Amino acid sequence: MKQYLEHGHLTLVGKAWEIRHQLKLLSKSGAKAGPAQGPTLREWLQASVRSR
């Protein structure tokens, strides 16, 4: 499975089950952290783009 980060967009490339699994992991980590405790996926992507 490959993950590409460009212009604030995350692109997942792989088998359907791999993509579903990765999306579940991303949604679980966001749900556990909550909005007050951790960055949203959008904030994380923006920070990743800026750090390049």
Residue frames as qw, qx, qy, qz and C-alpha x, y, z in Angstrom:
[[0.000, 0.890, 0.455, 0.000, 0.00, 0.00, 0.00],
 [0.426, 0.153, 0.010, 0.891, 1.23, 3.48, -0.84],
 [0.104, -0.856, -0.426, 0.275, 0.26, 6.86, 0.57],
 [0.416, 0.338, 0.173, 0.826, 0.84, 10.11, -1.28],
 [0.173, -0.779, -0.382, 0.467, 0.53, 13.54, 0.24],
 [0.337, 0.196, 0.334, 0.858, 0.23, 16.42, -2.23],
 [0.131, -0.339, -0.184, -0.913, -1.28, 19.87, -1.91],
 [0.391, -0.151, 0.483, -0.769, -3.09, 18.97, 1.30],
 [0.862, 0.077, -0.143, -0.480, -4.64, 15.80, -0.16],
 [0.432, -0.353, 0.828, -0.057, -3.99, 12.26, 0.96],
 [0.753, 0.318, -0.377, -0.437, -4.11, 9.62, -1.76],
 [0.617, -0.299, 0.718, -0.124, -4.15, 5.95, -0.82],
 [0.644, 0.431, -0.510, -0.373, -3.16, 3.36, -3.43],
 [0.131, -0.266, 0.942, -0.159, -3.50, -0.34, -2.84],
 [0.231, -0.270, -0.912, -0.205, -5.92, -3.20, -2.61],
 [0.409, -0.581, -0.292, -0.640, -9.46, -2.34, -1.50],
 [0.759, -0.525, -0.376, 0.080, -9.07, -4.16, 1.82],
 [0.590, -0.059, -0.215, 0.776, -5.80, -2.30, 2.52],
 [0.015, -0.390, -0.101, -0.915, -7.43, 1.07, 1.90],
 [0.605, -0.589, -0.354, -0.402, -10.45, 0.18, 4.08],
 [0.772, -0.357, -0.358, 0.384, -8.10, -0.95, 6.85],
 [0.410, 0.091, -0.116, 0.900, -6.04, 2.24, 6.67],
 [0.239, -0.503, -0.213, -0.803, -9.17, 4.42, 6.70],
 [0.718, -0.561, -0.396, -0.112, -10.43, 2.56, 9.78],
 [0.679, -0.216, -0.282, 0.642, -7.11, 3.15, 11.53],
 [0.176, 0.260, 0.028, 0.949, -7.17, 6.84, 10.64],
 [0.437, -0.563, -0.298, -0.635, -10.77, 7.25, 11.81],
 [0.765, -0.478, -0.408, 0.143, -10.09, 5.39, 15.08],
 [0.548, -0.084, -0.222, 0.802, -7.05, 7.51, 15.88],
 [0.053, -0.370, -0.127, -0.919, -9.10, 10.65, 15.22],
 [0.611, -0.557, -0.394, -0.402, -11.99, 9.43, 17.36],
 [0.744, -0.355, -0.402, 0.398, -9.71, 8.53, 20.28],
 [0.396, 0.049, -0.137, 0.907, -7.89, 11.84, 20.23],
 [0.017, -0.816, -0.533, 0.223, -11.01, 13.96, 19.96],
 [0.356, 0.810, 0.156, 0.440, -10.99, 17.47, 18.55],
 [0.299, -0.931, 0.153, -0.143, -9.55, 19.09, 21.68],
 [0.758, -0.502, 0.375, 0.184, -6.69, 16.59, 22.10],
 [0.574, -0.140, 0.591, 0.549, -5.25, 16.08, 18.62],
 [0.164, 0.396, -0.341, -0.837, -5.16, 17.54, 15.16],
 [0.783, 0.413, 0.299, -0.356, -7.79, 16.68, 12.58],
 [0.775, 0.176, 0.462, 0.394, -6.73, 14.88, 9.41],
 [0.375, 0.861, 0.172, 0.298, -6.92, 18.19, 7.54],
 [0.268, -0.927, 0.262, -0.030, -4.67, 19.92, 10.10],
 [0.755, -0.345, 0.492, 0.264, -2.22, 17.02, 10.00],
 [0.696, 0.470, 0.384, 0.384, -2.09, 17.16, 6.19],
 [0.165, 0.960, 0.008, 0.226, -1.54, 20.92, 6.20],
 [0.476, -0.787, 0.384, 0.078, 1.28, 20.60, 8.73],
 [0.805, -0.056, 0.497, 0.319, 2.87, 17.81, 6.68],
 [0.560, 0.706, 0.253, 0.350, 2.79, 19.90, 3.51],
 [0.074, -0.977, 0.142, -0.143, 4.33, 22.90, 5.31],
 [0.652, -0.610, 0.424, 0.150, 7.16, 20.79, 6.75],
 [0.852, 0.307, 0.293, 0.307, 8.37, 19.68, 3.29]]
